[in-house]
Amino acid sequence: MRAFACSVCRRLVPFEATRCLHCGAALAFDPERREIVGRRDAERRWPCANAMLIGCNWLAPAEGALCRACVLTGTRPADDDAEGIERLAGAERAKRRLLFDLLELGVPVPRERREGELSFALLSSAAAPVTTGHADGLVTMDLAEEDDAHRERLRLQLDEPYRTVLGHLRHEVGHHLWTVLVLRSGDDAALAEARALFGDERADYGAALDRHYAEGPPADWADRHVSAYATMHPAEDWAETTAHYLHVWDALQTAASFRVSVAGPEQVADPAGTAAGRIAPPVPGRFAEALEQWLPLSYALNALNRSLGHGDLYPFVLAPAVLDKLRFVDRMVAGAAA
């Protein structure tokens, strides 16, 4: 996520800003320019129809219309479902961040809901059972994930390093990106390479699911997979790896935008005062450069968290086989952007 500034006074404002706390200017996010703009400067753009309901700060193409993010949610709690709407607001905030990442990467994002294209069903299991998942472009998520106690209980039960709403959305959208980045590329060599790296996604999913929950992941799963869940089926390996790619890319973009530098004691003591260790913005197709920056940044993030008495912020060790998969995802993202 890039850092943003008020278009009036140039002070820092968050991605979700609707008003500058310094000068009081009314602000909104323009998805076409991918910038925070003053409402007075938003030509031919209007507030999203969900602005009052869930606090959406994106601009829409017409008065009374939904913005480019909200229009992709086809099913959601009713307006009079106070608890459902409160959780919907949090899920939509995470979804807007995810869509921003895809737009920044150059990955195609539809402007309206169409069959087979990316869309969302954000549902409350308080009304009926909801299974989080993906099918033919439709991402379904249980809004109970917005409840901290529920999410933490499942995280511990499933022995996950971390569990977030944004992470869920990245994983499920990762499934859709298999179609967008690999199948629609028309590149038979890339498809063959993907199946060599991740396995054949046409393998029986039901049988793999039963096996995973009956036997668990293999003892050496970390040598080949980014997570234990990635061992379940090749499609889940791709989705987990793609979600992790988005995770790393977003964190690096954030660090670069805020001009974060990471350097060891020798560089800090350098009398020349050079800007050694300054994080540079990640570029699709140049994963090797991103990785060189990610490793020291993740060390620093973990050190900061430990200093505050918490566990590691980034509790992962990326094995060579996992790095090969991440490099492949990066190449496919770069190809789609091109």
Secondary structure, 3 states (H helix, E strand, C coil): CCCEECCCCCCEECCCCCECCCCCCEEEEECCCCEEEEHHHCCCCEECCCHHHHCCCEEECCCCCCCCCHHHEEECCCCCCHHHHHHHHHHHHHHHHHHHHHHHHCCCCCCCCCCCCCEEEEECCCCCCCCCEEECCEEEEEHHHHCHHHHHHHHHHCCCCCCCHHHHHHHHHHHHHHHHHHHHHCCHHHHHHHHHHHCCCCCCHHHHHHHHHHHCCCCCHHHCCCCCHHHCCHHHHHHHHHHHHHHHHHHHHHHHHCCCECCCHHHHCCCCCCCCCECCCCCCCCHHHHHHHHHHHHHHHHHHHHHCCCCCCCCCCCCHHHHHHHHHHHHHHHHHHC
